Amino acid sequence: MSENDQPNQTEATPSQEEKNFAMFCHLSAFAGYLIPFGSIIAPLIIWLLKKDESEYVDYHGKESLNFQITMLIAFIISFFLIFIIIGIPMLIVLVVFQLIVVIIAGIKSNEGVYFRYPFCLRLIN
């Protein structure tokens, strides 16, 4: 990971409101369990509303969207692999991984940390 991957963390500490919206960017992904594509739509809405107001929320919104798009691609691949049996354990692992990492991201973002998802495609810069 190079220095340019994350914003300069020595800048002013984000306000509690910025931390809350950053956390909502991550945790709103759970809407995908209730609404089709909600895991992408909910973080996208929060990010679009707040990205111009806060660099901190902008960073976490992009991270959340990149991770959710990556997970969507992985779920689609796993779905097709169900026909050769390997897709079922892959789906289980993906769901557990997504749950754990999204919760960690929400907690870290609320603590003021610039969290970076592992195994994530960086599609939105």
N, C-alpha and C positions, 0 to 999 in steps of 0.2 A: 504494500500500500504506500503510495507516494504522499508527499506533503499536500499536493493539490487535490487529493480525494475528499478532504473534509475542510469546511470553513475554518478560519482562524479562531480557535477556541479561547483566545486571550481577549476577545472583544467583550463588550459589556454583557453581563449576565442577563439572560432572558427574563422577562417579567413572568409572574405567575400565570397571567392570562396567556402569554405565548407558550409557556410550558403545557398548560391545559389543552390548548388547541393542537399542539404537536402530539400530545398523548391521544387526543381524539382522532387525529389522522391515522394513528396505528390501530387503536381499538375499534374504530368504526368498521374495520375490515370484517369484524364478526357479523356484520349485516349480511354477509354472503351466505350465512347458514339459514337465513330467513327469506332472502330475496335473491333471485337469480342475478348474478353479476354484481350483487351488492357489495362484495368485497373490493370491487374496483370503483363502483359508483360513489359509495359513501366517502372514502378518502379523497376521491377526485373533487367532490363538491366542497369539502372543507378546505382542501388545498387551493382551489380556484378562488374561494372567498377570501382567504387570508394570506396568500402568497406575496402580494404586493405590500402588505402591512408589516410583515416580519420575515427577516432572513432565516430565523430559526424555524418558523413554521414552514417556510418554503422548502428548506432542507429536509425536514421530516416528512412533509407531504410527498416529495419526490421519492424519498426512500421507501415509504409505504406503498406508493403506486408501483414502483419498480418491483418490489417484492411480490405484491399481489398479482402483477402480470406474469412474473416468473412462475408463481404457484399455479396460475391458471394454465399456463403452457404445460407444466409438469402434470397437472390433473388430467388434461386432455390426452397426453401421451400415455399415462397410466390407464385411463379408461380404455384406450384401444388395446393395451397390453393385457387386459382382463381376459381376452380370448385365448391367450397362451398362458394363463394362470398367474404369471408373475405380476400382473397389474393389481391384483387384490392386496398382496402385502405392501406393494408400493403405495397404494392409496392410503392404507392404514398409517404407514410411516409418514407420508406427506401431511395427513391431517394432524397427527401428533406433533410433528415438527412445526407446522404452521401455528398451532395453538401456543406452543411454548415460546417460540421466537417472537410472535406478536405481543404476547404478554410482557416479555422481557423488554421489547422495544418501547412499549407504552410506559413501563416503569422508568426506564432509563431516560426517556425524553422528558418525563415529568420531574426528573432530578436535574435537568439541565445539561444532559450529556448528548453529544452528537452521535447517536447510535447508528451503526452500519450493519445491515443485514448480511449474514453469510450466504454464500451460494446464490447470489442475486444478479440478474442481468441488469445492467445500467442502461435502460432504454430512454429514460427521460433525464435530460441533463439540466 
